[in-house]
Amino acid sequence: MAYATRNLSVLAYANGFTLWHYETADGAAALAGFGYFDQAADLFRRGDIVIATTADGASLLSVASCDGERVRVGALAASAAVPAPAVAA
């Protein structure tokens, strides 16, 4: 499938940041990188977050770059993992 504007919604907006939701039957890998969201390049800003509901489940994507014509998104990088507490024997 391809990008569908009707499946993109704003969840929250503040101070130039937008939290989006996008739903598609495509797999998450199809959304990553350049090209998938190019039709919405006039809507996105670098740093926006997209909650994507895809054929693979839900994922968080970050808009890595957007120049008004091309949009590049990628998986939101996880912060350092917090180690599990030690279990007493």
N, CA, C and O atoms as a GROMACS GRO file, in nm:
protein
  356
    1MET      N    1   0.084  -0.118   0.000
    1MET     CA    2   0.000   0.000   0.000
    1MET      C    3   0.088   0.124   0.000
    1MET      O    4   0.211   0.115   0.010
    2ALA      N    5   0.026   0.236  -0.011
    2ALA     CA    6   0.099   0.362  -0.011
    2ALA      C    7   0.044   0.453   0.098
    2ALA      O    8  -0.059   0.424   0.159
    3TYR      N    9   0.114   0.562   0.121
    3TYR     CA   10   0.071   0.662   0.219
    3TYR      C   11  -0.072   0.708   0.188
    3TYR      O   12  -0.107   0.729   0.072
    4ALA      N   13  -0.154   0.723   0.291
    4ALA     CA   14  -0.291   0.772   0.276
    4ALA      C   15  -0.313   0.885   0.376
    4ALA      O   16  -0.310   0.862   0.497
    5THR      N   17  -0.336   1.005   0.326
    5THR     CA   18  -0.354   1.122   0.412
    5THR      C   19  -0.464   1.102   0.515
    5THR      O   20  -0.451   1.148   0.628
    6ARG      N   21  -0.570   1.035   0.478
    6ARG     CA   22  -0.683   1.017   0.570
    6ARG      C   23  -0.646   0.936   0.694
    6ARG      O   24  -0.719   0.937   0.793
    7ASN      N   25  -0.532   0.864   0.689
    7ASN     CA   26  -0.491   0.781   0.802
    7ASN      C   27  -0.394   0.852   0.897
    7ASN      O   28  -0.346   0.792   0.993
    8LEU      N   29  -0.365   0.979   0.870
    8LEU     CA   30  -0.274   1.057   0.953
    8LEU      C   31  -0.354   1.156   1.037
    8LEU      O   32  -0.434   1.232   0.982
    9SER      N   33  -0.335   1.155   1.168
    9SER     CA   34  -0.407   1.247   1.256
    9SER      C   35  -0.313   1.309   1.358
    9SER      O   36  -0.216   1.248   1.401
   10VAL      N   37  -0.346   1.432   1.395
   10VAL     CA   38  -0.272   1.501   1.501
   10VAL      C   39  -0.331   1.459   1.635
   10VAL      O   40  -0.452   1.468   1.656
   11LEU      N   41  -0.244   1.413   1.725
   11LEU     CA   42  -0.287   1.380   1.860
   11LEU      C   43  -0.263   1.496   1.955
   11LEU      O   44  -0.344   1.522   2.045
   12ALA      N   45  -0.152   1.567   1.934
   12ALA     CA   46  -0.118   1.681   2.021
   12ALA      C   47  -0.021   1.772   1.946
   12ALA      O   48   0.058   1.728   1.863
   13TYR      N   49  -0.031   1.901   1.978
   13TYR     CA   50   0.057   2.001   1.918
   13TYR      C   51   0.093   2.104   2.024
   13TYR      O   52   0.005   2.152   2.095
   14ALA      N   53   0.220   2.137   2.035
   14ALA     CA   54   0.264   2.240   2.128
   14ALA      C   55   0.403   2.288   2.089
   14ALA      O   56   0.492   2.208   2.060
   15ASN      N   57   0.421   2.420   2.089
   15ASN     CA   58   0.552   2.480   2.068
   15ASN      C   59   0.626   2.428   1.945
   15ASN      O   60   0.747   2.406   1.950
   16GLY      N   61   0.555   2.407   1.836
   16GLY     CA   62   0.619   2.363   1.713
   16GLY      C   63   0.642   2.213   1.704
   16GLY      O   64   0.700   2.166   1.607
   17PHE      N   65   0.597   2.138   1.804
   17PHE     CA   66   0.611   1.992   1.805
   17PHE      C   67   0.473   1.931   1.782
   17PHE      O   68   0.374   1.977   1.838
   18THR      N   69   0.468   1.826   1.700
   18THR     CA   70   0.342   1.756   1.677
   18THR      C   71   0.360   1.607   1.706
   18THR      O   72   0.457   1.544   1.663
   19LEU      N   73   0.264   1.553   1.778
   19LEU     CA   74   0.254   1.408   1.801
   19LEU      C   75   0.144   1.358   1.708
   19LEU      O   76   0.029   1.401   1.715
   20TRP      N   77   0.182   1.266   1.620
   20TRP     CA   78   0.092   1.216   1.517
   20TRP      C   79   0.053   1.072   1.544
   20TRP      O   80   0.122   1.000   1.616
   21HIS      N   81  -0.058   1.030   1.484
   21HIS     CA   82  -0.092   0.888   1.476
   21HIS      C   83  -0.114   0.857   1.329
   21HIS      O   84  -0.178   0.932   1.256
   22TYR      N   85  -0.058   0.743   1.285
   22TYR     CA   86  -0.077   0.698   1.148
   22TYR      C   87  -0.111   0.550   1.151
   22TYR      O   88  -0.045   0.472   1.220
   23GLU      N   89  -0.214   0.512   1.077
   23GLU     CA   90  -0.256   0.372   1.071
   23GLU      C   91  -0.246   0.322   0.927
   23GLU      O   92  -0.288   0.389   0.834
   24THR      N   93  -0.190   0.203   0.911
   24THR     CA   94  -0.173   0.145   0.778
   24THR      C   95  -0.168  -0.007   0.786
   24THR      O   96  -0.136  -0.064   0.890
   25ALA      N   97  -0.201  -0.071   0.675
   25ALA     CA   98  -0.187  -0.216   0.664
   25ALA      C   99  -0.046  -0.255   0.623
   25ALA      O  100  -0.012  -0.373   0.618
   26ASP      N  101   0.039  -0.155   0.592
   26ASP     CA  102   0.179  -0.179   0.557
   26ASP      C  103   0.257  -0.223   0.681
   26ASP      O  104   0.215  -0.197   0.794
   27GLY      N  105   0.367  -0.288   0.658
   27GLY     CA  106   0.456  -0.324   0.768
   27GLY      C  107   0.538  -0.203   0.811
   27GLY      O  108   0.554  -0.108   0.735
   28ALA      N  109   0.590  -0.206   0.932
   28ALA     CA  110   0.666  -0.094   0.987
   28ALA      C  111   0.788  -0.062   0.902
   28ALA      O  112   0.825   0.056   0.890
   29ALA      N  113   0.852  -0.160   0.843
   29ALA     CA  114   0.972  -0.137   0.762
   29ALA      C  115   0.941  -0.049   0.641
   29ALA      O  116   1.029   0.024   0.596
   30ALA      N  117   0.820  -0.056   0.589
   30ALA     CA  118   0.784   0.025   0.472
   30ALA      C  119   0.782   0.175   0.505
   30ALA      O  120   0.806   0.258   0.417
   31LEU      N  121   0.756   0.209   0.630
   31LEU     CA  122   0.746   0.349   0.671
   31LEU      C  123   0.882   0.413   0.695
   31LEU      O  124   0.897   0.534   0.682
   32ALA      N  125   0.982   0.332   0.730
   32ALA     CA  126   1.113   0.384   0.768
   32ALA      C  127   1.190   0.435   0.647
   32ALA      O  128   1.174   0.386   0.535
   33GLY      N  129   1.273   0.534   0.672
   33GLY     CA  130   1.357   0.589   0.567
   33GLY      C  131   1.289   0.700   0.490
   33GLY      O  132   1.193   0.761   0.538
   34PHE      N  133   1.339   0.726   0.370
   34PHE     CA  134   1.285   0.832   0.285
   34PHE      C  135   1.168   0.782   0.202
   34PHE      O  136   1.161   0.664   0.167
   35GLY      N  137   1.076   0.871   0.172
   35GLY     CA  138   0.978   0.844   0.069
   35GLY      C  139   0.835   0.819   0.112
   35GLY      O  140   0.743   0.873   0.051
   36TYR      N  141   0.814   0.738   0.215
   36TYR     CA  142   0.678   0.697   0.248
   36TYR      C  143   0.589   0.816   0.279
   36TYR      O  144   0.475   0.822   0.232
   37PHE      N  145   0.637   0.911   0.358
   37PHE     CA  146   0.556   1.025   0.402
   37PHE      C  147   0.578   1.152   0.319
   37PHE      O  148   0.537   1.260   0.361
   38ASP      N  149   0.642   1.140   0.203
   38ASP     CA  150   0.673   1.259   0.123
   38ASP      C  151   0.550   1.342   0.087
   38ASP      O  152   0.559   1.465   0.078
   39GLN      N  153   0.436   1.280   0.067
   39GLN     CA  154   0.314   1.354   0.033
   39GLN      C  155   0.269   1.447   0.147
   39GLN      O  156   0.192   1.540   0.125
   40ALA      N  157   0.317   1.420   0.267
   40ALA     CA  158   0.282   1.502   0.383
   40ALA      C  159   0.398   1.589   0.428
   40ALA      O  160   0.400   1.636   0.542
   41ALA      N  161   0.495   1.612   0.341
   41ALA     CA  162   0.616   1.688   0.377
   41ALA      C  163   0.584   1.828   0.428
   41ALA      O  164   0.659   1.883   0.508
   42ASP      N  165   0.475   1.886   0.382
   42ASP     CA  166   0.439   2.020   0.428
   42ASP      C  167   0.379   2.019   0.569
   42ASP      O  168   0.359   2.126   0.628
   43LEU      N  169   0.350   1.902   0.624
   43LEU     CA  170   0.292   1.891   0.758
   43LEU      C  171   0.396   1.860   0.866
   43LEU      O  172   0.384   1.908   0.978
   44PHE      N  173   0.496   1.781   0.831
   44PHE     CA  174   0.592   1.733   0.929
   44PHE      C  175   0.704   1.834   0.955
   44PHE      O  176   0.738   1.916   0.870
   45ARG      N  177   0.760   1.824   1.076
   45ARG     CA  178   0.880   1.899   1.115
   45ARG      C  179   0.979   1.801   1.176
   45ARG      O  180   0.941   1.701   1.235
   46ARG      N  181   1.105   1.832   1.160
   46ARG     CA  182   1.210   1.751   1.223
   46ARG      C  183   1.182   1.746   1.374
   46ARG      O  184   1.158   1.849   1.436
   47GLY      N  185   1.186   1.626   1.431
   47GLY     CA  186   1.162   1.610   1.573
   47GLY      C  187   1.020   1.566   1.608
   47GLY      O  188   0.994   1.524   1.721
   48ASP      N  189   0.928   1.576   1.513
   48ASP     CA  190   0.793   1.526   1.538
   48ASP      C  191   0.798   1.376   1.566
   48ASP      O  192   0.892   1.308   1.524
   49ILE      N  193   0.697   1.326   1.637
   49ILE     CA  194   0.687   1.184   1.669
   49ILE      C  195   0.560   1.129   1.605
   49ILE      O  196   0.455   1.193   1.606
   50VAL      N  197   0.572   1.010   1.548
   50VAL     CA  198   0.458   0.942   1.487
   50VAL      C  199   0.437   0.810   1.560
   50VAL      O  200   0.526   0.725   1.566
   51ILE      N  201   0.317   0.792   1.616
   51ILE     CA  202   0.277   0.662   1.667
   51ILE      C  203   0.214   0.590   1.549
   51ILE      O  204   0.109   0.632   1.499
   52ALA      N  205   0.276   0.484   1.504
   52ALA     CA  206   0.230   0.414   1.385
   52ALA      C  207   0.168   0.280   1.423
   52ALA      O  208   0.229   0.199   1.492
   53THR      N  209   0.046   0.260   1.378
   53THR     CA  210  -0.019   0.131   1.393
   53THR      C  211  -0.009   0.062   1.257
   53THR      O  212  -0.072   0.104   1.160
   54THR      N  213   0.072  -0.044   1.251
   54THR     CA  214   0.102  -0.110   1.125
   54THR      C  215   0.062  -0.257   1.130
   54THR      O  216   0.011  -0.305   1.231
   55ALA      N  217   0.086  -0.326   1.022
   55ALA     CA  218   0.057  -0.470   1.017
   55ALA      C  219   0.139  -0.546   1.121
   55ALA      O  220   0.100  -0.655   1.162
   56ASP      N  221   0.252  -0.488   1.162
   56ASP     CA  222   0.340  -0.553   1.260
   56ASP      C  223   0.305  -0.518   1.404
   56ASP      O  224   0.363  -0.576   1.497
   57GLY      N  225   0.213  -0.427   1.425
   57GLY     CA  226   0.181  -0.379   1.560
   57GLY      C  227   0.208  -0.230   1.567
   57GLY      O  228   0.210  -0.162   1.465
   58ALA      N  229   0.228  -0.179   1.687
   58ALA     CA  230   0.252  -0.036   1.706
   58ALA      C  231   0.401  -0.007   1.716
   58ALA      O  232   0.478  -0.088   1.767
   59SER      N  233   0.440   0.110   1.666
   59SER     CA  234   0.579   0.152   1.678
   59SER      C  235   0.585   0.304   1.690
   59SER      O  236   0.493   0.374   1.648
   60LEU      N  237   0.694   0.352   1.747
   60LEU     CA  238   0.718   0.495   1.759
   60LEU      C  239   0.823   0.534   1.656
   60LEU      O  240   0.931   0.474   1.650
   61LEU      N  241   0.792   0.634   1.577
   61LEU     CA  242   0.884   0.682   1.475
   61LEU      C  243   0.915   0.828   1.501
   61LEU      O  244   0.831   0.903   1.551
   62SER      N  245   1.035   0.868   1.468
   62SER     CA  246   1.078   1.007   1.481
   62SER      C  247   1.105   1.063   1.342
   62SER      O  248   1.164   0.996   1.258
   63VAL      N  249   1.061   1.186   1.319
   63VAL     CA  250   1.091   1.252   1.193
   63VAL      C  251   1.234   1.302   1.202
   63VAL      O  252   1.263   1.399   1.273
   64ALA      N  253   1.324   1.236   1.131
   64ALA     CA  254   1.466   1.268   1.137
   64ALA      C  255   1.500   1.389   1.051
   64ALA      O  256   1.587   1.469   1.086
   65SER      N  257   1.432   1.403   0.937
   65SER     CA  258   1.454   1.518   0.852
   65SER      C  259   1.330   1.543   0.767
   65SER      O  260   1.256   1.451   0.734
   66CYS      N  261   1.311   1.669   0.733
   66CYS     CA  262   1.201   1.709   0.648
   66CYS      C  263   1.238   1.842   0.586
   66CYS      O  264   1.256   1.941   0.657
   67ASP      N  265   1.248   1.845   0.453
   67ASP     CA  266   1.289   1.969   0.386
   67ASP      C  267   1.174   2.034   0.308
   67ASP      O  268   1.198   2.122   0.226
   68GLY      N  269   1.052   1.990   0.334
   68GLY     CA  270   0.937   2.043   0.263
   68GLY      C  271   0.899   1.961   0.141
   68GLY      O  272   0.791   1.979   0.085
   69GLU      N  273   0.988   1.872   0.100
   69GLU     CA  274   0.960   1.782  -0.012
   69GLU      C  275   0.984   1.636   0.023
   69GLU      O  276   0.910   1.547  -0.021
   70ARG      N  277   1.088   1.611   0.102
   70ARG     CA  278   1.126   1.476   0.140
   70ARG      C  279   1.119   1.462   0.291
   70ARG      O  280   1.160   1.551   0.365
   71VAL      N  281   1.066   1.349   0.335
   71VAL     CA  282   1.055   1.319   0.478
   71VAL      C  283   1.130   1.190   0.504
   71VAL      O  284   1.114   1.092   0.432
   72ARG      N  285   1.211   1.190   0.608
   72ARG     CA  286   1.280   1.068   0.652
   72ARG      C  287   1.241   1.040   0.795
   72ARG      O  288   1.258   1.126   0.882
   73VAL      N  289   1.188   0.922   0.820
   73VAL     CA  290   1.154   0.881   0.956
   73VAL      C  291   1.233   0.757   0.992
   73VAL      O  292   1.279   0.683   0.905
   74GLY      N  293   1.247   0.736   1.120
   74GLY     CA  294   1.315   0.617   1.169
   74GLY      C  295   1.260   0.580   1.304
   74GLY      O  296   1.189   0.659   1.367
   75ALA      N  297   1.293   0.462   1.349
   75ALA     CA  298   1.248   0.416   1.480
   75ALA      C  299   1.302   0.509   1.587
   75ALA      O  300   1.418   0.551   1.583
   76LEU      N  301   1.218   0.541   1.681
   76LEU     CA  302   1.260   0.626   1.791
   76LEU      C  303   1.363   0.550   1.873
   76LEU      O  304   1.336   0.441   1.922
   77ALA      N  305   1.481   0.608   1.888
   77ALA     CA  306   1.589   0.541   1.960
   77ALA      C  307   1.552   0.525   2.107
   77ALA      O  308   1.504   0.618   2.172
   78ALA      N  309   1.574   0.408   2.156
   78ALA     CA  310   1.547   0.382   2.297
   78ALA      C  311   1.660   0.439   2.381
   78ALA      O  312   1.775   0.439   2.340
   79SER      N  313   1.625   0.487   2.497
   79SER     CA  314   1.729   0.534   2.589
   79SER      C  315   1.797   0.413   2.650
   79SER      O  316   1.755   0.299   2.630
   80ALA      N  317   1.901   0.437   2.723
   80ALA     CA  318   1.975   0.326   2.785
   80ALA      C  319   1.881   0.244   2.872
   80ALA      O  320   1.800   0.298   2.947
   81ALA      N  321   1.893   0.114   2.861
   81ALA     CA  322   1.808   0.025   2.938
   81ALA      C  323   1.841   0.035   3.086
   81ALA      O  324   1.956   0.050   3.125
   82VAL      N  325   1.738   0.028   3.165
   82VAL     CA  326   1.756   0.027   3.310
   82VAL      C  327   1.770  -0.118   3.352
   82VAL      O  328   1.681  -0.200   3.324
   83PRO      N  329   1.880  -0.152   3.418
   83PRO     CA  330   1.899  -0.293   3.454
   83PRO      C  331   1.794  -0.338   3.555
   83PRO      O  332   1.749  -0.262   3.640
   84ALA      N  333   1.756  -0.464   3.542
   84ALA     CA  334   1.661  -0.521   3.637
   84ALA      C  335   1.727  -0.534   3.774
   84ALA      O  336   1.848  -0.559   3.782
   85PRO      N  337   1.651  -0.516   3.880
   85PRO     CA  338   1.710  -0.530   4.013
   85PRO      C  339   1.753  -0.674   4.038
   85PRO      O  340   1.693  -0.768   3.986
   86ALA      N  341   1.857  -0.690   4.116
   86ALA     CA  342   1.906  -0.822   4.150
   86ALA      C  343   1.802  -0.891   4.238
   86ALA      O  344   1.737  -0.828   4.322
   87VAL      N  345   1.787  -1.020   4.218
   87VAL     CA  346   1.693  -1.099   4.296
   87VAL      C  347   1.771  -1.174   4.402
   87VAL      O  348   1.868  -1.243   4.371
   88ALA      N  349   1.728  -1.159   4.527
   88ALA     CA  350   1.796  -1.228   4.636
   88ALA      C  351   1.767  -1.377   4.630
   88ALA      O  352   1.654  -1.418   4.605
   89ALA      N  353   1.869  -1.455   4.654
   89ALA     CA  354   1.851  -1.602   4.648
   89ALA      C  355   1.789  -1.656   4.774
   89ALA      O  356   1.768  -1.776   4.785
   0.00000   0.00000   0.00000
